């Protein structure tokens, strides 16, 4: 191989400077082209790069990481394109191991994934958000550190820009790359992915990803999780809990307006089902965590809010993406 293009989509977070400094300090045994895709709104100030960083800055469209990565690889000069997120820290030998991962990879290999390390607290149990981040270390083909042949990206059309979040877009691309006849491998290079500080409502905001899951269900059918190597979720339980809550509220309103005892009995039964489902979800999230007051209160509140948010975003996506087809297919 003659060299590698490293593509980093960024929102200009402070972690970018640490990433660029780590890349600059790592010996590179092969030519490297560094491409930063600034995915902030156009009105944002220019990126402030650390001294001595030789990088080409490209303008994204503030349309999410999938679109930003497409901008990056399409401007790349080398056959191999390595994608890094702007909040990871490569090991000092990252370039050397990247070269070893890619050099000699036979033509059927279209992508090589790096290893991900997520440091967790040593003296206490991790929080729910820390566990969610730590799960990335076991993820398949995640683009926190993933290298693809440019020819594989060209053959498949790259990332699906209908997936606007850092959620499922890497798994969906990997599926199409393999379906096109390429192989994917795991390499030996390693990056560290620190847990990003977040507020206590982050788990509720991330439910927007259910709209993306609805798109994938439209694209790949009822077995889409198996097709894309995505673990089972809780959407069925969320739907049951949300339905019970809605039934309880509706029946209680009916009982208040009509004074029918039957409606009040239905409301009580549905409320009990909602409470049991919410409690089961909360306990499942509290039990492995630190169990301090803040975490317990956060888990109780968000466990009540997540089911209806998940169902609502799924329905929104299901309606929006009716008739959607995978990239490269025609109606």
Backbone torsions as a table, in degrees:
resi	resn	phi	psi	omega
1	UNK	NA	147.6	-176.7
2	UNK	-91.5	-23.6	-177.7
3	UNK	173.1	-177.5	-178.9
4	UNK	-141.9	142.5	173.6
5	UNK	-100.8	125.6	179.1
6	UNK	-102.8	119.2	-176.8
7	UNK	-108.9	124.7	179.5
8	UNK	-125.0	103.4	171.3
9	UNK	-75.0	140.2	-174.6
10	UNK	-145.1	149.5	171.4
11	UNK	-104.3	11.4	179.1
12	UNK	77.1	24.9	179.5
13	UNK	-67.9	155.4	179.8
14	UNK	-56.8	-27.4	-179.4
15	UNK	-63.8	-20.9	-179.4
16	UNK	-60.3	-41.6	-178.8
17	UNK	-61.1	-39.8	179.0
18	UNK	-66.3	-39.7	178.0
19	UNK	-62.9	-48.4	-177.8
20	UNK	-64.6	-38.3	178.0
21	UNK	-64.3	-39.5	178.8
22	UNK	-65.9	-40.1	177.6
23	UNK	-65.6	-40.4	-179.1
24	UNK	-65.5	-30.8	-177.6
25	UNK	-85.0	-14.0	-177.0
26	UNK	-85.4	127.2	176.9
27	UNK	-62.1	135.0	-178.5
28	UNK	-115.0	113.5	-179.5
29	UNK	-82.5	8.5	-178.8
30	UNK	-146.2	156.5	177.9
31	UNK	-60.9	136.8	-177.5
32	UNK	-125.8	132.0	172.6
33	UNK	-112.1	119.9	-178.3
34	UNK	-103.2	119.9	-178.1
35	UNK	-118.2	116.9	175.5
36	UNK	-101.2	128.5	178.4
37	UNK	-107.4	106.7	-178.3
38	UNK	-78.2	105.5	-175.0
39	UNK	-100.5	22.7	176.0
40	UNK	-84.6	164.8	174.6
41	UNK	-57.3	152.2	-175.8
42	UNK	-60.8	-24.6	-178.1
43	UNK	-76.9	-7.5	-177.5
44	UNK	-68.3	153.2	176.9
45	UNK	-66.4	153.0	178.6
46	UNK	-57.4	149.4	179.0
47	UNK	-61.6	136.6	176.4
48	UNK	-96.5	106.8	-177.4
49	UNK	-95.2	146.2	176.4
50	UNK	-60.8	152.4	178.3
51	UNK	-58.2	142.2	175.4
52	UNK	82.7	5.3	179.8
53	UNK	-88.8	119.7	178.4
54	UNK	-97.8	98.3	-176.7
55	UNK	-141.3	147.9	174.0
56	UNK	-97.3	126.2	-178.3
57	UNK	-100.0	122.4	178.1
58	UNK	-106.8	155.0	180.0
59	UNK	-97.3	121.5	173.3
60	UNK	-81.2	-169.5	-178.9
61	UNK	-117.8	18.0	-176.2
62	UNK	50.3	39.8	-176.2
63	UNK	-114.8	13.4	176.8
64	UNK	105.1	167.7	-174.5
65	UNK	-65.8	-31.8	179.2
66	UNK	-63.0	-48.3	179.4
67	UNK	-64.5	-39.5	-179.7
68	UNK	-65.0	-41.4	178.5
69	UNK	-65.7	-35.3	176.2
70	UNK	-63.2	-40.9	175.7
71	UNK	-58.6	-41.6	-176.9
72	UNK	-67.7	-52.0	-175.1
73	UNK	-70.2	-27.8	178.7
74	UNK	-71.8	-19.8	176.5
75	UNK	-96.2	-1.6	-175.2
76	UNK	-71.8	148.9	-178.3
77	UNK	-97.9	-19.8	-173.8
78	UNK	-105.0	162.1	-179.2
79	UNK	-69.7	-36.7	177.8
80	UNK	-95.9	133.2	179.1
81	UNK	-122.6	118.2	179.6
82	UNK	-102.3	122.3	179.2
83	UNK	-96.4	132.6	174.1
84	UNK	-128.2	141.1	171.0
85	UNK	-78.3	158.1	-175.2
86	UNK	-83.2	7.0	178.7
87	UNK	-120.9	23.3	175.7
88	UNK	-109.3	162.4	177.5
89	UNK	-125.4	109.9	179.3
90	UNK	-68.8	146.2	173.1
91	UNK	-63.8	158.1	-179.3
92	UNK	-57.6	-28.3	-179.5
93	UNK	-98.5	21.7	-173.2
94	UNK	-60.2	-45.3	-179.0
95	UNK	-65.3	-40.1	179.3
96	UNK	-62.9	-43.2	179.7
97	UNK	-72.5	-33.5	174.9
98	UNK	-60.5	-45.2	178.7
99	UNK	-60.2	-41.6	178.9
100	UNK	-66.1	-37.0	179.3
101	UNK	-64.5	-38.1	-171.9
102	UNK	-94.8	-34.5	-179.1
103	UNK	-67.7	127.9	178.4
104	UNK	85.3	-2.8	176.2
105	UNK	-65.7	121.5	-177.2
106	UNK	-62.9	159.6	-174.4
107	UNK	-53.7	-35.6	179.7
108	UNK	-64.1	-16.9	179.8
109	UNK	-80.7	114.6	-178.4
110	UNK	-101.5	-11.2	-179.0
111	UNK	-158.9	147.7	178.4
112	UNK	-134.4	122.5	-178.3
113	UNK	-91.5	141.6	172.5
114	UNK	-85.6	170.6	177.2
115	UNK	-90.7	147.9	-177.2
116	UNK	-120.4	131.1	177.6
117	UNK	-115.8	126.4	179.2
118	UNK	-116.9	106.5	179.7
119	UNK	-71.4	133.5	179.2
120	UNK	-119.5	159.3	-178.9
121	UNK	-57.0	140.4	-177.7
122	UNK	-87.2	-23.5	-171.3
123	UNK	-112.4	9.7	175.3
124	UNK	-154.3	165.6	176.7
125	UNK	-72.1	148.5	179.8
126	UNK	-72.6	150.6	175.4
127	UNK	-73.4	171.7	177.6
128	UNK	-57.4	-46.1	-178.9
129	UNK	-66.0	-38.1	177.8
130	UNK	-64.8	-37.4	178.5
131	UNK	-69.3	-38.0	176.9
132	UNK	-61.0	-44.7	178.7
133	UNK	-65.3	-42.1	-179.0
134	UNK	-61.7	-27.7	179.6
135	UNK	-64.3	-19.4	177.7
136	UNK	-60.7	-29.5	-178.2
137	UNK	-61.9	-24.7	179.9
138	UNK	-101.0	3.5	-176.8
139	UNK	-72.1	151.7	179.5
140	UNK	-98.4	124.6	171.4
141	UNK	62.6	33.3	179.9
142	UNK	-76.6	142.4	-173.4
143	UNK	-88.6	15.6	166.0
144	UNK	-58.6	-32.2	172.7
145	UNK	-157.6	94.0	-177.5
146	UNK	-145.2	128.4	179.0
147	UNK	-108.6	135.3	177.2
148	UNK	-126.2	148.5	167.6
149	UNK	-68.1	137.7	177.0
150	UNK	-60.3	-36.3	-179.3
151	UNK	-64.6	-33.6	176.9
152	UNK	-69.3	-38.2	178.2
153	UNK	-67.6	-40.9	178.5
154	UNK	-64.5	-39.0	-177.2
155	UNK	-67.9	-28.0	-175.8
156	UNK	-105.2	-9.0	-179.2
157	UNK	89.3	3.4	177.8
158	UNK	76.9	-157.6	-176.6
159	UNK	-72.3	145.0	178.0
160	UNK	-81.3	110.7	-174.8
161	UNK	-75.7	-2.7	172.0
162	UNK	-73.9	-11.4	175.4
163	UNK	-100.6	94.7	-167.4
164	UNK	-85.5	-8.2	-176.8
165	UNK	-106.8	165.9	172.0
166	UNK	-77.5	70.3	-170.5
167	UNK	-162.6	109.5	175.7
168	UNK	76.1	-16.8	-175.9
169	UNK	-64.7	-30.5	179.3
170	UNK	-76.1	-40.1	177.8
171	UNK	-64.9	-37.8	-179.6
172	UNK	-66.7	-42.2	177.3
173	UNK	-63.6	-45.2	-179.8
174	UNK	-57.3	-38.6	178.7
175	UNK	-62.2	-45.7	-179.3
176	UNK	-68.6	-35.0	177.7
177	UNK	-62.9	-44.5	179.1
178	UNK	-68.4	-37.5	178.9
179	UNK	-64.5	-25.8	179.1
180	UNK	-82.9	1.4	175.0
181	UNK	104.2	2.6	179.4
182	UNK	-90.1	155.4	174.2
183	UNK	-102.4	151.4	175.1
184	UNK	-119.5	140.3	-178.9
185	UNK	-130.0	164.1	171.2
186	UNK	-101.2	135.6	-178.9
187	UNK	-100.3	-166.2	-175.6
188	UNK	-109.3	-11.0	-178.7
189	UNK	-72.3	155.8	-174.8
190	UNK	-136.4	139.3	170.5
191	UNK	-124.6	153.9	174.7
192	UNK	-99.4	133.5	179.0
193	UNK	-116.5	93.2	178.7
194	UNK	-62.9	154.2	176.1
195	UNK	-75.4	120.3	-178.4
196	UNK	-73.1	133.0	176.8
197	UNK	-61.3	134.9	178.7
198	UNK	-141.7	160.6	176.2
199	UNK	-82.2	177.5	-171.9
200	UNK	-73.6	-9.5	-178.1
201	UNK	-100.8	11.7	-176.5
202	UNK	-61.0	-36.0	-178.2
203	UNK	-67.0	-26.9	176.9
204	UNK	-76.0	-42.4	-180.0
205	UNK	-63.6	-35.2	-177.8
206	UNK	-69.2	-8.9	177.5
207	UNK	-66.8	-12.5	174.6
208	UNK	-58.9	-24.3	178.0
209	UNK	-62.4	-16.8	177.3
210	UNK	-63.6	-27.6	175.6
211	UNK	-66.2	-34.6	176.5
212	UNK	-70.8	-36.8	175.4
213	UNK	-61.3	-37.3	178.1
214	UNK	-63.2	-38.7	176.2
215	UNK	-62.0	-44.9	-178.9
216	UNK	-65.1	-35.0	175.4
217	UNK	-63.7	-39.7	176.2
218	UNK	-63.8	-39.7	-174.5
219	UNK	-74.4	-39.5	-167.8
220	UNK	-122.1	6.2	173.4
221	UNK	82.1	-173.5	-171.0
222	UNK	-66.0	-22.6	-179.9
223	UNK	-99.8	31.6	-174.5
224	UNK	-63.9	-33.2	178.9
225	UNK	-64.1	-42.9	176.9
226	UNK	-64.2	-42.9	-179.4
227	UNK	-59.5	-39.4	-173.8
228	UNK	-101.5	9.0	179.7
229	UNK	58.1	44.4	-179.8
230	UNK	-109.1	129.3	-177.6
231	UNK	-61.8	158.2	177.5
232	UNK	-60.4	151.0	178.4
233	UNK	-114.1	-167.4	-177.7
234	UNK	-113.1	19.4	-171.6
235	UNK	-62.3	-36.3	178.2
236	UNK	-60.2	-43.5	177.8
237	UNK	-68.0	-39.6	178.2
238	UNK	-61.0	-39.2	179.3
239	UNK	-65.4	-42.4	179.8
240	UNK	-64.1	-43.6	-179.9
241	UNK	-65.9	-42.9	179.9
242	UNK	-63.8	-41.5	178.3
243	UNK	-62.8	-42.0	178.4
244	UNK	-63.6	-41.2	178.7
245	UNK	-64.6	-43.2	179.4
246	UNK	-65.2	-40.7	179.2
247	UNK	-65.0	-40.3	178.9
248	UNK	-62.6	-45.6	-179.4
249	UNK	-65.6	-43.7	-179.6
250	UNK	-65.4	-41.8	-179.3
251	UNK	-68.9	-36.9	177.8
252	UNK	-65.1	-41.4	178.1
253	UNK	-63.2	-42.1	177.9
254	UNK	-61.6	-41.9	180.0
255	UNK	-63.9	-39.8	179.8
256	UNK	-67.9	-35.7	-177.9
257	UNK	-81.1	-33.2	-173.6
258	UNK	-111.6	-13.4	-177.8
259	UNK	59.7	34.0	177.1
260	UNK	-88.0	125.9	-178.8
261	UNK	-67.2	-32.2	179.3
262	UNK	-61.3	-40.9	179.2
263	UNK	-66.0	-36.1	179.1
264	UNK	-67.8	-37.0	178.0
265	UNK	-65.9	-41.5	177.1
266	UNK	-62.9	-41.8	179.4
267	UNK	-61.5	-41.8	-179.5
268	UNK	-65.4	-43.2	-179.9
269	UNK	-66.2	-43.2	-179.8
270	UNK	-66.6	-38.6	178.4
271	UNK	-64.5	-37.7	177.5
272	UNK	-64.5	-40.9	178.7
273	UNK	-65.5	-42.1	176.9
274	UNK	-61.5	-45.3	-179.4
275	UNK	-62.7	-40.8	-179.9
276	UNK	-65.8	-43.3	179.4
277	UNK	-65.6	-41.5	178.9
278	UNK	-66.1	-40.3	179.2
279	UNK	-64.6	-41.4	178.9
280	UNK	-61.0	-42.1	180.0
281	UNK	-65.6	-44.5	-179.4
282	UNK	-63.6	-44.1	179.9
283	UNK	-63.0	-40.6	179.5
284	UNK	-61.3	-29.2	179.9
285	UNK	-90.2	-30.1	-178.6
286	UNK	-77.6	-40.2	-170.9
287	UNK	-55.1	-45.5	-178.3
288	UNK	-83.3	-2.1	-173.9
289	UNK	-93.5	-171.9	-177.7
290	UNK	-72.4	-19.5	175.9
291	UNK	62.6	23.8	173.7
292	UNK	-79.4	171.4	-173.0
293	UNK	-59.5	-45.4	-178.1
294	UNK	-62.3	-44.7	-178.2
295	UNK	-66.6	-41.6	-179.5
296	UNK	-63.9	-45.1	179.0
297	UNK	-63.0	-42.0	179.0
298	UNK	-62.5	-43.8	-179.1
299	UNK	-65.9	-39.0	178.7
300	UNK	-63.8	-46.0	-177.5
301	UNK	-68.1	-45.8	-176.7
302	UNK	-74.1	-28.1	178.1
303	UNK	-68.0	-26.1	174.0
304	UNK	-78.9	-32.7	-175.7
305	UNK	-84.8	-29.9	-172.5
306	UNK	-64.4	-48.0	-176.5
307	UNK	-54.3	-51.8	179.8
308	UNK	-66.2	-33.1	177.3
309	UNK	-65.7	-43.4	179.6
310	UNK	-61.5	-46.0	-179.0
311	UNK	-66.2	-42.0	-179.8
312	UNK	-62.6	-44.1	179.3
313	UNK	-67.9	-37.0	176.7
314	UNK	-61.1	-46.9	-179.9
315	UNK	-62.3	-40.4	177.7
316	UNK	-60.3	-45.2	178.6
317	UNK	-67.7	-37.9	-178.9
318	UNK	-62.7	-38.4	178.0
319	UNK	-72.5	-44.8	-176.1
320	UNK	-63.2	-39.3	-170.3
321	UNK	-101.4	21.3	175.2
322	UNK	-62.3	134.5	-178.8
323	UNK	84.2	1.0	-179.3
324	UNK	-69.5	147.7	179.0
325	UNK	-132.5	155.7	179.6
326	UNK	-62.0	155.8	176.4
327	UNK	-57.6	143.0	177.6
328	UNK	86.6	0.3	177.2
329	UNK	-111.9	160.8	179.8
330	UNK	-119.5	150.5	-179.6
331	UNK	-57.8	NA	NA
